[in-house]
Amino acid sequence: MGKQLSYHDAFFKKFLSNSKIAQDFLQIHLPEKIKKNLNFNTLLMESGSFIEGDLRSQCSDMLYSLESTIGDAYIYCLLEHQSRPEKLMAFRLFRYSVAVMHRYLEKGNESLPVVIPLLFYHGNTSPYPYSTHWLDCFADLEMAKSVYMQAFPLIDVTVMSDEEILTHQRVALMELVQKHIRTRDMLELVKELAGLLEQWTYPQDLFRALLTYLAEAGNAAEGEKFILALAEQTPRYREDIMTIAEQLEAKGIQKGRMEGIQIGEQKGREESARSIARQLLANGVDRAIVKMSTGLSEVELDGLKQD
């Protein structure tokens, strides 16, 4: 059966690789409302590299591009040849289409091309028994329509008032902090944060994540004052706050030490390079060789004369 299918596929590809036959095929079989916007004289056979590796072996890989008469966008027609019907074929075609879109963006384009999947069928079961609408592949069609036939839900905390966010129960803490993390001094939000911490019980790992996030990404002009104010207004977390604050402080000291060591090492390397350059120049070594040996620039070599 596999060999017979490969014969069918090879025959199909052979004919549709001819540009004139491909033009006839598309002009005959594309829907009229799509066809009227295409310039069939621009039809080109595209590389199969658009298709992901795990899909390439399943796809007949007949991919064409045509210029649209209503703009510079390209329309890709992806042909799938099939001898046996598959219930989820529509989803497979959808995957092919997304793969083409992804490769198109990787080429530097900034908008998606319209991809038209075409299914060519010549199997024993007639007519083709399954839907070619990918939404029909879902068990819950109505739910799928409500998600995929409109704009995806957007949760934009930047346009929500703090008052609205504070009504969002346990998630309000995360939303409030992320809304203001770049724009406000966290000390100004101590009252609201403390109120949420007292109103709802948060596991220690989440509370630790909150303080770490505020310390590393937040904007607090007086970090110690913020920690003390938060500890004072949240009695149940007071001990945890002070413990975590000490850990963060120790971490900061250690980080500072490491950065200092790295800076010192870098300065040491630079001074060593300058010392070697002075000796080489003093012994009449060509400046080009000195530059190559030490990595110093012309400006830095000139500066050696002023040291």
VODO-694682 format. One record per residue: x, y, z of N, C-alpha, C in turn. Coordinates in steps of 0.001 Angstrom, whole numbers, padded with zeros to 6 digits. Each point is the difference from the previous one (the first is absolute). Layout:
REM VODO-694682
> n.c1	n.c2	n.c3	ca.c1	ca.c2	ca.c3	c.c1	c.c2	c.c3
> X	Y	Z	X	Y	Z	X	Y	Z
...
***
This chain:
REM VODO-694682
> n.c1	n.c2	n.c3	ca.c1	ca.c2	ca.c3	c.c1	c.c2	c.c3
> 000833	-001214	000000	-000833	001214	000000	000865	001260	000000
> 001117	-000038	000785	000870	001167	000068	000610	000328	-001345
> 000398	-001069	-000758	000601	000224	-001312	-001012	000586	-000968
> -001261	-000511	000072	-001044	000519	-000880	-000243	001484	000278
> -000022	000344	001288	-000205	001401	000367	001144	000863	-000532
> 001232	-000504	000054	001123	000786	-000494	-000104	000193	-001511
> -000520	-001024	-000712	-000223	000158	-001436	-001004	001119	-000262
> -001115	-000027	000753	-001021	001033	-000153	000603	001386	000256
> 000767	000086	001070	000562	001285	000409	001003	000502	-001041
> 000837	-000899	-000493	001000	000389	-000989	-000662	000497	-001285
> -001070	-000683	-000416	-000725	000400	-001204	-000618	001384	000188
> -000604	000212	001163	-000629	001272	000337	001042	001130	-000037
> 001134	-000220	000644	001043	001021	000059	000563	000312	-001390
> 000161	-001040	-000795	000574	000188	-001324	-000831	000975	-000823
> -001299	-000199	000018	-000881	000881	-000784	-000067	001399	000592
> -000164	000076	001312	-000185	001318	000624	001298	000779	000127
> 001127	-000604	-000349	001267	000735	-000023	000128	000826	-001269
> -000838	-000296	-000981	-000018	000775	-001241	-000795	001282	000256
> 000616	001150	-000219	-000626	001271	000367	-001301	000256	-000757
> -000047	-000375	-001281	-001212	000226	-000789	-001146	-000860	000521
> 000315	-001268	000307	-001040	-000886	000545	-000438	000483	001375
> 000974	000455	000816	-000332	000508	001330	-000913	001222	-000103
> 000274	000886	-000966	-000864	001173	-000194	-001418	-000430	-000344
> -000124	-000958	-000932	-001331	-000490	-000368	-000704	-000606	001195
> 000736	-000794	000748	-000570	-000686	001164	-000568	001013	001003
> 000796	001015	000323	-000425	000991	000987	-001130	000876	-000526
> 000056	000368	-001259	-001060	000826	-000567	-001339	-000733	-000046
> 000061	-001297	-000173	-001228	-000799	-000050	-000553	-000271	001397
> 000877	-000294	000952	-000462	-000523	001280	-000034	001002	001161
> 000671	001134	-000119	-000073	000978	001092	-001374	000669	000013
> -000512	000344	001189	-001271	000730	000087	000086	001331	-000744
> -001080	000392	-000615	-000020	001202	-000833	000390	001245	000789
> -000477	000135	001231	000280	001219	000767	001475	000115	000371
> 000709	-001124	000011	001446	000026	000237	000737	000193	-001315
> -000433	-000720	-000996	000665	-000013	-001301	000059	001385	-000640
> -001020	000810	000190	-000055	001302	-000674	001080	000955	000483
> 000602	-000276	001171	001022	000886	000550	001419	-000466	-000306
> 000144	-001038	-000827	001313	-000562	-000251	000482	000266	-001417
> 001301	000183	-000132	000632	000144	-001304	000683	-001328	-000332
> -000649	-000824	-000781	000494	-001347	-000262	001267	-000011	-000845
> 000289	001097	-000671	001236	000076	-000781	001243	000071	000886
> -000204	000275	001290	001139	000104	000931	000223	-001288	000773
> -000704	-001061	-000347	000088	-001251	000747	001423	-000546	-000003
> 000486	-000339	001197	001325	-000585	000153	-000086	-001221	000902
> 000789	-000997	-000291	000118	-001161	000869	000928	000373	001144
> -000437	-000243	001245	000799	000377	001158	000740	-001206	000564
> 001032	000287	000776	000808	-001051	000607	-000783	-000738	001074
> 000248	-001282	000111	-000647	-000795	001046	000524	000296	001378
> 001031	000855	000107	000559	000312	001318	-000984	000742	000880
> -001099	000472	-000589	-001020	000654	000809	-000652	-000984	000968
> -000007	-001282	-000364	-000714	-000989	000802	000926	-000585	001051
> -000478	-000105	001248	000798	-000536	001085	000360	-001457	-000288
> 001152	-000419	000549	000511	-001327	-000284	-000965	-001124	000296
> -000712	000061	001145	-000889	-001100	000369	-001251	-000035	-000868
> -000252	001076	-000755	-001176	000032	-000868	000364	-000286	-001452
> 001275	000207	-000348	000382	-000072	-001396	-000264	-001374	-000604
> 000194	-001066	000823	-000192	-001344	-000519	-001469	-000311	-000252
> -000910	000790	000587	-001426	-000258	-000157	-000634	000899	-001063
> 000741	001004	-000431	-000582	001008	-000882	000552	-000141	-001407
> -000866	000149	-000992	000451	-000108	-001381	000850	001192	-000413
> -000012	001029	000847	000986	001068	-000122	-000095	000801	-001281
> -001193	000140	-000523	-000192	000840	-001187	-000377	001391	000502
> 000956	000878	000034	-000194	001319	000579	000329	001062	-001036
> -000952	000889	-000246	000163	001045	-001010	-000182	001366	000643
> 000588	001006	-000617	-000278	001381	000404	-000549	000747	-001201
> -000965	000847	000263	-000557	000867	-001040	-000124	001394	000571
> 000252	000990	-000829	-000182	001370	000462	-001481	000336	000018
> -000362	000773	000994	-001373	000454	000109	-000171	001297	-000784
> -001114	000175	-000641	-000254	001216	-000785	-000441	001166	000879
> -000149	-000248	001286	-000460	001076	000888	001105	000463	000950
> 001236	-000412	-000266	001091	000436	000857	001246	-000827	-000255
> 000990	000179	000882	001268	-000705	-000161	000023	-001351	000696
> -001062	-000348	000666	-000031	-001257	000734	000026	-001180	-000961
> 000423	-001144	000513	000033	-001215	-000802	-001064	-000973	000494
> -000559	-000736	-000924	-000951	-001054	000322	000699	-001334	-000237
> 000079	-000812	001003	000622	-001309	-000141	-001081	-001063	-000112
> 000074	-000791	-001025	-000939	-001107	-000198	000720	-001302	000315
> -000443	-000663	001013	000621	-001224	000451	-000887	-001171	-000387
> 000516	-000894	-000851	-000795	-001126	-000477	000350	-001263	000759
> -001001	-000694	000488	000188	-001294	000644	-000728	-001051	-000822
> 000737	-001033	-000372	-000540	-001094	-000806	-000348	-001148	000935
> -001206	-000551	-000106	-000422	-001035	000946	-000806	-001099	-000699
> 000392	-001247	000262	-000712	-001142	-000560	-000969	-000612	001004
> 000212	000281	001293	-000897	-000517	001031	-000493	001161	000869
> -001254	000039	000319	-000519	001100	000823	000508	-000075	001431
> 000239	001159	000593	000424	000083	001396	-000911	000977	000730
> -000465	-000418	001168	-000978	000793	000734	000542	001374	000376
> 001272	000075	000406	000580	001266	000461	000892	000655	-001058
> -000279	-000299	-001267	000805	000563	-001080	-000031	001522	000006
> -001127	000578	000352	-000110	001464	000006	000993	000614	000978
> 000203	-000661	001131	000962	000506	000983	001416	-000131	-000536
> 000293	-001084	-000718	001318	-000177	-000583	000285	001114	-001014
> -000982	000319	-000806	000170	001088	-000959	000217	001330	000713
> -000693	000164	001122	000174	001224	000785	001434	000082	000534
> 000535	-001133	000454	001388	-000031	000472	000954	000358	-001131
> -000237	-000537	-001189	000839	000349	-001143	-000024	001508	-000220
> -001189	000557	000059	-000165	001436	-000272	000774	000836	000997
> -000091	-000358	001276	000721	000741	001039	001509	-000141	-000195
> 000445	-001187	-000432	001426	-000196	-000263	000477	000930	-001119
> -000805	000147	-001028	000345	000905	-001101	000074	001441	000504
> -000979	000401	000793	-000009	001358	000558	001247	000254	000836
> 000367	-000992	000816	001164	000147	000866	001275	000187	-000816
> 000194	-000806	-001032	001188	000125	-000844	000014	001350	-000725
> -001168	000470	-000375	-000116	001289	-000692	000480	001127	000917
> -000382	-000054	001270	000443	001013	000959	001501	-000098	000253
> 000527	-001214	000002	001430	-000183	000233	000843	000618	-001112
> -000602	000232	-001150	000714	000636	-001110	000066	001510	000160
> -000552	000522	001085	000064	001429	000263	-001274	000764	-000273
> -001045	-000683	-000438	-001271	000676	-000244	-000699	000311	001325
> -000823	001024	000003	-000605	000464	001245	-001506	-000217	000073
> -000584	-000607	-001018	-001423	-000327	000039	-000191	-001395	-000580
> -001095	-000619	000344	-000234	-001377	-000425	-000523	-000066	-001435
> 000429	-001012	-000745	-000580	-000221	-001321	-001300	-000787	000145
> -000889	000146	-000956	-001199	-000830	-000025	000381	-001345	-000609
> -000274	-001074	000691	000327	-001333	-000484	-001296	-000744	-000310
> -000108	-000520	-001215	-001219	-000698	-000419	000309	-001486	-000135
> -000383	-000820	000970	000246	-001435	-000130	-001036	-000625	-000951
> 000474	-000814	-000928	-000890	-000706	-000920	000195	-001503	000182
> -001076	-000729	000125	000066	-001449	000171	-000476	-000682	-001278
> 000895	-000772	-000642	-000341	-000757	-001206	-000210	-001457	000403
> -001193	-000517	-000253	-000349	-001352	000466	-000464	-000868	-001154
> 000441	-001275	-000017	-000460	-000933	-001032	-000102	-001426	000564
> -000498	-000107	001239	-000089	-001303	000647	-001225	-000803	-000383
> -000110	-001187	000606	-001110	-000912	-000309	-001309	000473	000608
> 000050	000571	001210	-001219	000495	000649	-000425	001303	-000657
> -001230	000061	-000444	-000472	001200	-000692	-001427	000327	000453
> -000296	001288	000282	000937	001134	-000049	000917	000011	001220
> 000909	000965	000034	000907	000110	001145	-000835	000144	001265
> 000202	-000860	001001	-000949	-000081	001116	000196	000996	001138
> 001070	000771	-000010	000282	000858	001146	000006	001482	-000383
> -000237	000825	000998	000015	001450	-000205	001420	000485	-000262
> 000133	001039	-000816	001308	000633	-000217	000106	001326	000752
> -000935	000254	000908	000061	001183	000867	000673	-000411	001298
> 001116	000648	000328	000789	-000473	001134	-000737	000113	001330
> -000952	000921	000099	-000745	000112	001253	-000866	-001225	000264
> -000346	-000725	-001061	-000789	-001218	000179	000814	-001125	000626
> 001296	000207	000168	000839	-001011	000651	-000147	000034	001519
> -000627	001040	000532	-000155	000120	001448	-001209	-000787	000486
> 000133	-000556	001203	-001123	-000722	000597	-001131	000967	000336
> 000352	001213	000432	-000988	001015	000354	000082	001120	-001037
> -000787	-000116	-001059	000068	000953	-001114	-000359	001411	000439
> -001036	000142	000824	-000439	001331	000406	001061	000703	000836
> 000648	-000742	000893	001075	000591	000800	001154	000401	-000909
> 000345	-000851	-000970	001077	000313	-000938	-000311	001274	-000778
> -001224	000142	-000456	-000392	001201	-000735	000134	001237	000881
> -000404	-000120	001260	000030	001160	000889	001428	000444	000303
> 000982	-000921	-000151	001399	000339	000261	000710	000444	-001268
> -000186	-000740	-001098	000834	000178	-001189	-000621	000838	-001109
> -001237	000452	000168	-000607	000830	-001035	-000157	001446	000452
> 000761	000386	001018	-000002	001391	000448	001357	000304	000621
> 000214	001257	000370	001270	000383	000610	000201	-000766	001304
> 001249	-000386	000263	000302	-000701	001238	-000177	000944	001195
> -000381	-000528	001157	-000180	000839	001190	001294	000729	000363
> -000117	001264	000360	001147	000811	000400	-000204	000483	001433
> 000981	-000258	000843	-000032	000486	001382	001044	001099	000099
> -000412	001237	-000139	000907	001140	-000023	-000092	000749	001322
> 000906	-000325	000930	-000071	000628	001318	000365	001474	-000051
> 000658	000430	-001092	000411	001403	-000075	-001181	000952	-000106
> -001157	-000500	-000450	-001172	000865	-000144	-001028	-000246	001101
> 000291	-000941	000885	-000918	-000259	001118	000306	000953	001148
> -001033	000459	000682	000220	000825	001188	000448	-000900	001148
> 000737	000585	000951	000416	-000776	001168	-001215	-000508	000767
> -001041	000809	000009	-001222	-000393	000723	-000591	-001274	-000602
> 000009	-000079	-001331	-000527	-001210	-000651	000879	-001205	000310
> 001316	000202	-000094	000923	-001106	000255	-000171	-000537	001415
> -000211	000882	000950	-000115	-000430	001401	-001226	-000878	000252
> -000923	-000044	-000956	-001174	-000881	000148	000257	-001386	-000591
> 001202	-000240	-000525	000283	-001252	-000694	000491	-001112	000923
> -000376	000072	001250	000264	-001051	000976	001491	-000354	000080
> 000338	-001287	-000038	001382	-000421	000250	000984	000439	-001083
> -000494	000168	-001232	000908	000373	-001086	000288	001502	-000015
> -000718	000768	000813	000185	001457	000025	001427	000384	000372
> 000620	-000758	000882	001366	000308	000435	000967	-000033	-001181
> -000067	-001058	-000794	000868	-000120	-001169	-000283	001114	-001004
> -001291	000261	-000277	-000363	000995	-001002	000420	001409	000411
> -000200	000334	001264	000344	001340	000476	001502	000234	-000071
> 000765	-000978	000440	001459	000132	-000023	000500	000126	-001434
> -000508	-000848	-000913	000504	000042	-001368	-000474	001244	-000749
> -001121	000559	000397	-000442	001247	-000625	000978	001142	000304
> 000502	000032	001238	000787	001159	000434	001491	-000273	000141
> 000465	-001189	-000336	001387	-000372	000285	001013	000928	-000647
> -000329	000585	-001154	000947	000878	-000701	-000257	001486	000253
> -001166	000327	000519	-000400	001409	-000029	-000157	000665	001369
> -000142	-000786	001038	-000239	000625	001310	000969	-000523	001050
> 000300	000859	000969	000781	-000421	001145	-000876	-000956	000815
> 000500	-001196	000251	-000794	-001009	000703	-000400	000440	001406
> 000740	000958	000546	-000347	000502	001324	-001390	000638	000001
> -000389	000559	-001155	-001317	000626	-000120	-001131	-001031	000029
> 000332	-001271	-000248	-001029	-001042	-000080	-000037	-000897	001228
> 000753	000341	001024	000081	-000866	001175	-001380	-000281	000598
> -000825	001015	000102	-001323	-000171	000615	-000845	-001011	-000780
> -000016	000151	-001330	-000792	-000911	-000823	000549	-001420	000040
> 001340	-000118	-000099	000617	-001322	000024	-000235	-000686	001345
> 000163	000753	001069	-000209	-000565	001332	-001452	-000435	000186
> -000928	000810	-000507	-001412	-000351	000117	-000316	-001318	-000691
> 000570	-000216	-001188	-000228	-001253	-000732	000652	-001177	000709
> 001195	000221	000545	000698	-001070	000707	-000741	-000423	001268
> -000639	000953	000625	-000771	-000312	001207	-001361	-000592	-000335
> -000561	000416	-001126	-001336	-000482	-000374	000027	-001439	-000496
> 001058	-000336	-000743	000096	-001340	-000578	001255	-000702	000514
> -000074	-001297	000126	001146	-000772	000463	000798	-000497	-001202
> 001279	000377	-000046	000861	-000419	-001092	001060	-000966	000524
> 000274	-001087	-000716	001060	-000937	000414	001343	000713	000075
> 000905	-000535	000801	001289	000655	000213	000796	000143	-001287
> -000075	-001013	-000890	000785	000095	-001229	-000477	001151	-000885
> -001334	000273	000016	-000520	001124	-000773	000395	001327	000631
> -000029	000032	001329	000386	001227	000691	001485	000290	-000232
> 000804	-001047	000013	001425	000151	-000261	000223	000514	-001432
> -000770	-000559	-000927	000107	000437	-001394	-000371	001473	-000135
> -001018	000434	000750	-000420	001402	-000023	001114	000925	000459
> 000600	-000286	001164	001047	000870	000531	001239	-000004	-000898
> 000352	-001169	-000517	001163	-000076	-000890	-000240	000827	-001253
> -001193	-000105	-000548	-000357	000758	-001197	000068	001498	000272
> -000569	000425	001108	000023	001420	000351	001426	000500	000189
> 000848	-000843	000614	001380	000408	000263	000814	000098	-001276
> -000220	-000930	-000930	000837	-000074	-001193	-000522	000831	-001166
> -001317	000170	-000079	-000554	000710	-001163	-000741	001277	000375
> -000273	000180	001261	-000821	001126	000423	000755	001308	000085
> -000763	001050	000228	000548	001346	000091	-000302	000533	001394
> 000939	-000219	000921	-000186	000465	001377	001207	000854	000378
> -000204	001309	000138	001106	000905	000303	000595	-000316	001364
> -000860	-000441	000930	000457	-000341	001341	-000431	-001438	000298
> 000826	-000952	-000462	-000349	-001410	000119	-000195	-000457	001429
> 000875	000435	000899	-000100	-000414	001403	-001284	000538	000633
> -000336	001226	-000330	-001214	000604	000544	-001240	-000748	-000492
> 000030	-000426	-001283	-001110	-000761	-000559	-000170	-001327	000738
> 001102	-000717	000210	-000052	-001294	000689	-000553	000165	001417
> 000483	001001	000718	-000450	000227	001378	-001483	000371	000044
> -000435	000836	-000940	-001406	000404	-000045	-000892	-001197	-000306
> 000435	-000845	-000915	-000793	-001177	-000351	-000059	-000968	001173
> 001114	-000169	000694	000030	-000897	001164	-000914	000515	001110
> -000013	001310	000187	-000825	000599	001061	-001488	-000192	-000274
> -000395	000028	-001272	-001423	-000068	-000339	-000490	-001415	-000305
> 000902	-000963	000014	-000409	-001395	-000256	000563	-000899	001093
> -000612	000010	001180	000517	-000765	001144	000225	-001476	-000304
> -000902	-000621	-000788	000126	-001446	-000227	001220	-000352	-000845
> 000507	000995	-000767	001148	-000255	-000868	001281	000663	000530
> -000096	000622	001181	001112	000825	000474	001312	-000787	000076
> -000053	-001171	000609	001208	-000798	000159	000574	-000416	-001358
> -000884	-000407	-000899	000442	-000391	-001344	000633	001174	-000734
> -000616	001182	000154	000512	001182	-000687	001430	000296	000442
> 000236	-000018	001308	001325	000332	000496	001030	-001056	-000403
> -000408	-001271	000002	000915	-001083	-000399	000376	000144	-001472
> -001009	000220	-000834	000251	000129	-001436	000821	001251	-000291
> -000283	001075	000726	000753	001237	-000193	001482	-000216	000301
> 000291	-000753	001063	001388	-000292	000348	000671	-000840	-001084
> -000745	-000968	-000529	000549	-000851	-001065	000285	000807	-001259
> -000913	000903	-000334	000189	000836	-001182	001183	000940	000180
> 000149	000508	001224	001118	000894	000283	001320	-000749	-000129
> 000040	-001230	000552	001221	-000802	-000102	000313	-000332	-001453
> -001041	-000300	-000745	000174	-000297	-001421	000555	001212	-000732
> -000494	001193	000369	000471	001224	-000635	001455	000274	000312
> 000399	-000288	001262	001393	000202	000388	000906	-000938	-000777
> -000435	-001280	-000093	000790	-000973	-000727	000122	000368	-001475
> -001115	000454	-000589	000012	000412	-001397	000953	001172	-000206
> -000027	000956	000971	000883	001153	-000090	001463	-000409	000072
> 000287	-000986	000865	001377	-000469	000114	000471	-000629	-001309
> -000851	-000831	-000587	000359	-000665	-001257	000225	001021	-001107
> -000885	001013	-000055	000168	001029	-001022	001294	000768	000228
> 000330	000253	001287	001239	000697	000307	001218	-000789	-000423
> -000047	-001322	000240	001112	-000868	-000401	000168	000030	-001516
> -001118	-000085	-000703	000046	-000003	-001464	000562	001313	-000536
> -000430	001103	000607	000506	001309	-000430	001499	000097	000260
> 000413	-000505	001192	001418	000023	000343	000839	-000823	-000965
> -000510	-001184	-000342	000726	-000857	-000939	000127	000672	-001361
> -001072	000639	-000452	000019	000675	-001285	001019	001144	-000004
> -000002	000770	001098	000954	001107	000097	001430	-000527	000008
> 000202	-001160	000677	001325	-000603	000045	000481	-000413	-001382
> -000901	-000592	-000771	000351	-000408	-001354	000343	001201	-000871
> -000779	001080	000170	000243	001203	-000796	001344	000629	000359
> 000330	000042	001274	001271	000591	000426	001170	-000843	-000482
> -000174	-001326	000024	001046	-000890	-000490	000251	000236	-001490
> -001071	000156	-000763	000129	000242	-001433	000730	001317	-000259
> -000322	001025	000800	000673	001293	-000183	001488	-000105	000333
> 000314	-000757	001062	001405	-000162	000402	000800	-000706	-001081
> -000577	-001051	-000579	000681	-000731	-001070	000186	000905	-001216
> -001051	000777	-000313	000085	000899	-001156	001111	001017	000180
> 000157	000533	001214	001071	000981	000248	001368	-000631	-000276
> 000189	-001225	000501	001297	-000666	-000183	000281	-000267	-001480
> -001027	-000461	-000726	000194	-000298	-001410	000333	001264	-000793
> -000724	001073	000280	000243	001255	-000710	001378	000549	000321
> 000398	-000154	001278	001315	000489	000414	001119	-000747	-000699
> -000269	-001241	-000385	001002	-000802	-000705	-000127	000102	-001514
> -000808	000965	-000477	-000089	000274	-001417	-000883	-000944	-000795
> -000872	-000745	000675	-000890	-000909	-000710	-001062	000804	-000754
> -000304	-000420	-001219	-000977	000693	-000833	-001360	000098	000705
> -000662	001154	-000156	-001282	000235	000690	-001060	-001028	-000400
> -000011	-000427	-001246	-000998	-000980	-000462	000154	-001310	000745
> 001263	-000392	000244	000255	-001241	000737	-000410	000168	001460
> 000254	001176	000557	-000380	000276	001389	-001520	-000069	000162
> -000696	000603	-000964	-001470	-000028	000034	-000514	-001429	-000036
> 000554	-000804	-000889	-000447	-001380	-000160	000332	-000820	001247
> 001109	000266	000623	000452	-000786	001144	-000759	000346	001280
> -000379	001252	000154	-000614	000439	001256	-001497	000243	-000088
> -000510	000179	-001235	-001417	000289	-000146	-000346	001447	000244
> 001002	000859	000184	-000256	001421	000229	-000265	000715	-001323
> -000795	001060	000067	-000312	000788	-001187	001040	001084	-000212
> -000090	000675	-001154	000906	001112	-000290	-000117	001086	001058
> -001238	000281	000388	-000232	001040	001019	000670	-000393	001315
> -000144	-001271	000377	000579	-000464	001259	001528	000021	-000061
> 000570	-000325	-001172	001449	000069	-000146	000494	001449	000116
> -000771	000914	-000617	000373	001413	000117	-000076	000458	001449
> -000947	-000550	000744	-000138	000386	001396	001145	-000436	000876
> 000737	-001016	-000437	001139	-000489	000780	001080	001058	000130
> 000082	000871	-001031	001018	001042	000028	-000299	001041	001083
> -001322	000099	000370	-000390	001010	000976	000002	-000546	001423
> 000105	-001351	000156	-000027	-000613	001342	001260	000339	000777
***
